Amino acid sequence: MTMDILRFATAGSVDDGKSTLVGRLLYDSKSIFQDQLDAVERASLARGDDRIDLALLTDGLRAEREQGITINVAYRYFATPKRKFIIADTPGHLQYTRNMVTGAATADLAIVLVDATKGLTDQSRRHAVLLGLLGVPHIVVCVNKMDLVGYSREVFERITAEFTAFAAKLPTSHVTFVPISALHGDNVVTRSPEMPWYEGGPLLHLLETVHIASDRNLVDLRFPVQYAIRPRSGAHRDYRGYAGQLAGGTLRPGDEVLHLPSGITTRVAGIDTMDGPLAEAFPPMSVTVRLADDIDVSRGDMLCRPHNAPAAVQDLDLMVCWMGERPMRTGATLLVKHTTRTARALVRDLRYRLDVHTLHRERGVGELRRNEIGRVRLRAARPLFCDPYSRNRLTGGLILIDEASNQTVGAGMITGSAVPVE
């Protein structure tokens, strides 16, 4: 039986213990090689620490170790007998918000750490808002450093009530709370005897059992074409297939599909992988699709159901998290990368900037600065095949690229009010 994969990201304010928690998960689940552990122990002793600093398992940059902070997104992988995991340990500093967005954009679950001695901070709220905008289906609030407040039930319940009241304003439905001490391992991999009043399971049990299959859109078939495969050699001289990652729905040989942008209908002749043909494909599988008819299909095109197609839009209404050094202003031109399709786009209007602390909409703004979030109207040079972000995170999300430097300068989430092409 193939185990599924849970992608999760850490979030929260500076020094809330995100990297220590990830290190504790890896350490207590015995997912660390001995040479890694020896290297971390030497680095800890060199800094004068009297115990192993588990945060060093994820903070790999020299600047991170020197300052004791996380700057870059650190990806770590581990597995238990029940599930495989991909962890994105993201920064807590305000100036690295864009890195946090990068790590959380593809997450099935996010762990928001809250320091029990400080309570909910502005940055904790900021990250919660971003996770709501990014459509992360499951949020686990870990109230960390419970050892410093005497494992107090009252402190835990106060923070739980405060976060619950704030999260009621966000598009997030599944929130779970766990009291932990990442430093000592309380309620991380095993239940803690220090908190008998807590009736839930440890964090790892929650990560192993949270249901994620229904979070993916299995209704709307969306297959963005990444590459046309034509070997023209040997036994595959007449082979023609279209490779890509399934972004939604299910696909089987014999299914009727609609090709965009041509509008031609055909059928699936077969679905191939490196391990052989498939009887069925579903997200997020990467496959090669063969079609029954010879039609012109290329990168950036899409296959969908004949009566369930995405909107072909050029006017895009979206929420943007701006990451560029220079501000985004009305009239600027950018490249839009949406699934496998790229197009030039004009910034037509900055409708408002969102205050992530109060959720207040600041209208009449002239620009979006680095790490700011706002609602923007773009005009693309050619149609994009889009869904609302709330319906499909892959076909509802895009990135913005600076034409001159080719750097990613923004991440956008389509709100659903895009205007179809006539």
Secondary structure, DSSP 8 states (H G I E B T S, - for coil): ----EEEEEEEESTTSSHHHHHHHHHHHTT-S-HHHHHHHHHHHHHTT-SS--GGGGT--SHHHHHHT---S-EEEEEE-SS-EEEEEE---SGGGHHHHHHHHTT-SEEEEEEETTT-S-HHHHHHHHHHHHTT-SEEEEEEE-GGGGTT-HHHHHHHHHHHHHHHTTSS--EEEEEE-BTTTTBTTTB--TT-TT--S--HHHHHHH---GGGS--SS-BEE--EEE---SGGGTT--EEEEE--BS-B-TT-EEEEETT--EEEEEEEEETTEE-S-B-TT-EEEEEESS-----TT-EEEBTTB--EEEEEEEEEEEE--SS-EETT-EEEEEETTEEEEEEEEEEEEEE-TTT--EEES--EE-TT-EEEEEEEEEEEEEE--TTT-TTTTEEEEE-TTT--EEEEEEE-S--EE--
